[in-house]
Amino acid sequence: MAEFDNIYSESNPFVRAHFDCPQCSGKLWEYAIQRQMVCEDCRNLFPSEDIFDAQVKQ
């Protein structure tokens, strides 16, 4: 069997997003694999697309 390096096995799937939570104004983290964002304060989940759309409309 061939060996290869899996760069994703040691990477953190959470990326700090530059958006504020629409409910509590906490900072959002994006879980890129599932295309969702989670607030670091209230722990609510939001679809990334909804957050992007809301920012574009402002």
N, C-alpha and C positions, 0 to 999 in steps of 0.2 A: 504494500500500500504506500502511496506517495505521501510525503509529509509536506505540510505547508504551514505558514504562520497565519493565524487568524487574528487580524488586528482588532476585531470587534470583541473578542473574548475578555480583554482587559480594559476596554474603554468604558467610560461612564456614559450611559445612554441619555442622561439628562444634560441639557444645554441651557444656560441662563438666557432667557429671552429678555428683550428690552421693552417689555410691556408691563403695565400695572394691572392688577386684578380688577375686573369691573365691579366686584362686590365689596372688597375690603381695601383696595388700593395697595395690597401686598405685591411683591415681585413674583412674576410667573417664571416657571421653568418648563421648557418644552421637552416632552418625551417623544423624540423624533420618530421612533419606530411606529408608534401608534397614532402619530399626528394629533397629539393632545397636549394641553398645557395644564400644569398644576400650580396652584398658588402655594407659596412657602408658608403663608400665615394661616389661611382658612382651609387649605387642602382641597378646595373645590377643583373639579376638572372642567376644562373648557376645550371644545374642538379648536385646533389651531386656526382653521379657516375662519371661524367666527371672530376670533380676536384680530386677525389680519384685516378682515372686512370692516370691523368697527373702527380700526385705526385709520383706514383709508378714508372713511366717511367724515372724520373729524377735521 
